[in-house]
């Protein structure tokens, strides 16, 4: 499995090629499919890393580990 950084770099190359718009349709579809696979791989790796991250909070004078919550989830307004 390619490293996260390698996947991300290849994704950026694919996006650049597709944005230029001078790629034949068949090649564009192949690039798009490759991009989807790379994106899925990156997302899986990020989710695994996220599960390992802990935030240390000071409670009652001591540090206590707490599960990591992504900033996006914390920032979303509460639906009433």
QUINOR-V365173 format. One record per helix or strand of 3 or more residues. SS is the DSSP state (A for helix, B for strand). FROM is the first residue (numbers start at 1). LEN is the number of residues. If there is no record, write none. Layout:
BEGIN
ss=[SS:SS]
from=[FROM:FROM]
len=[LEN:LEN]
END
This chain:
BEGIN
ss=[A:A:B:B:A]
from=[4:25:54:62:71]
len=[17:28:6:6:5]
END
